[in-house]
Amino acid sequence: MKARFFYAFFSILLICMSFSSLALDTKIEISIDSENNVWSVGEIKDFKLTIYPINDIVDEDIKAHLLSRDFADIIKISKVNKQYFLAANPEYYIIEASGVLIATPKDSFPKIWDYRGMALGVTFSDISFQDTTIKQQDFFVFNKKLNENKSILDYSIYLLIVLMVLGLAIYGYLQFSKKRREHQNWQKRVLTFKSADTREKHELIYSEKDSFFELFENREAFKNYLNKVNEVQYKRAWTPEDDVAIVALHEKAKENIVVK
């Protein structure tokens, strides 16, 4: 039983040591594709990272890893432009990126870059790093994919526009509601007038005559109708002649109702 335990333990240990050895053999090299190989602190440049030897890597994973922190404590990567395995040698993985130099390499460079538990030795070729008086807090790196920061004035203008649009929308809705209520009230009065076919209804129209005047294009016809209603409304009972006269004047007034 003990022999099996020690065998399993040493097997795991050998695997870990083998993995660590492979990881240390994998390197990541920084290079610049330009005639000017001088890179000063605070300067933004396009550069390449070459990882080798490596056979399996996830593009989005390493991209997120590079953008989430300063690379090797010297470069702030702002954008990853391309990622691919070299066609001539598929063990070489190339990353084309843009970034700003935030510090020059220390005396301890090359150093180890940790990626998912792999220790990659960082090297650079033919790059002359130069320090400047610019301090890291004196500059900012903006991702080109992000919108530019808006000033307080910009946001105030946007807020004012939104409030104006909202105000116009509310005003338009209130005006629409008002016109709809007016139209509904108009139609109600027209229906009330047209449906008058009893003494009580004719006398009701007379009692509310002021609200009916605007319904008529020719108000004289309506006035004649009102005068006749006023003439007979105090009688105990209307005669057949009264009914005929009221109906005739009512019909004449209906012909002059404004259509909306």
Sequence and secondary structure as in RCSB ss.txt:
>XXXX:A:sequence
MKARFFYAFFSILLICMSFSSLALDTKIEISIDSENNVWSVGEIKDFKLTIYPINDIVDEDIKAHLLSRDFADII
KISKVNKQYFLAANPEYYIIEASGVLIATPKDSFPKIWDYRGMALGVTFSDISFQDTTIKQQDFFVFNKKLNENK
SILDYSIYLLIVLMVLGLAIYGYLQFSKKRREHQNWQKRVLTFKSADTREKHELIYSEKDSFFELFENREAFKNY
LNKVNEVQYKRAWTPEDDVAIVALHEKAKENIVVK
>XXXX:A:secstr
 HHHHHHHHHHHHHHHHHHHHHHHH EEEEE  SS  EEETT EEEEEEEEES S   HHHHHHHHHHS BTTTE
EEEEEEEEEE SS TT EEEEEEEEE S   TT S EEEETTEEEEEEE S EEE  S  GGG     TTS    
 HHHHHHHHHHHHHHHHHHHHHHHHHHHHHHHHHHHHHHHHHHHT  SHHHHHHHHHTGGGTGGGBSSHHHHHHH
HHHHHHHTTSSS  HHHHHHHHHHHHHHHTTB   
